[in-house]
Amino acid sequence: MSDIPKKDELVSEGLLIEEMISYQEGSVVSRTLLQKDTGTVTLFALQPSGS
């Protein structure tokens, strides 16, 4: 996951969501994409069911 752009680079280009985060077995992983006074956009990764 070292190829993930830093927050200040996210504004200028399109990104594939599946490349921004991956799940960990038995855990919920989150990544804050945007944090402003008016709200936050957070991406969550969950282990697929049946895995």
C-alpha positions as CSV (number, residue, x, y, z in Angstrom):
1,M,0.0,0.0,0.0
2,S,3.0,2.3,-0.3
3,D,1.7,3.6,-3.7
4,I,-1.3,5.3,-2.1
5,P,-1.1,9.1,-2.6
6,K,-1.0,11.5,0.3
7,K,-4.1,13.6,1.3
8,D,-2.8,16.7,-0.5
9,E,-2.4,14.7,-3.8
10,L,-6.0,13.3,-3.8
11,V,-7.5,16.6,-5.1
12,S,-5.8,16.5,-8.5
13,E,-6.4,13.1,-9.9
14,G,-8.9,10.2,-10.2
15,L,-8.2,7.2,-8.0
16,L,-9.5,3.6,-7.9
17,I,-11.1,3.0,-4.5
18,E,-10.0,-0.6,-4.4
19,E,-6.4,0.5,-4.6
20,M,-6.8,3.0,-1.7
21,I,-7.5,0.5,1.0
22,S,-7.6,-3.3,1.7
23,Y,-9.1,-5.4,4.3
24,Q,-7.4,-7.3,7.1
25,E,-8.7,-10.6,8.2
26,G,-10.8,-10.2,11.3
27,S,-10.6,-6.4,11.3
28,V,-12.4,-3.3,10.0
29,V,-10.0,-1.0,8.3
30,S,-10.9,2.7,7.7
31,R,-9.3,5.6,5.9
32,T,-10.4,9.2,6.1
33,L,-10.6,10.6,2.6
34,L,-11.9,14.1,3.5
35,Q,-12.2,15.9,6.8
36,K,-13.8,19.3,7.0
37,D,-15.7,21.3,9.6
38,T,-18.9,20.3,7.8
39,G,-18.2,16.6,7.9
40,T,-16.0,13.6,7.1
41,V,-15.8,11.1,4.3
42,T,-14.4,7.8,5.4
43,L,-13.7,4.6,3.4
44,F,-14.2,1.3,5.2
45,A,-12.9,-2.2,4.2
46,L,-14.5,-5.3,5.6
47,Q,-13.6,-8.9,5.2
48,P,-15.8,-10.5,2.5
49,S,-18.5,-12.7,4.0
50,G,-17.7,-16.4,3.8
51,S,-14.0,-15.8,4.1
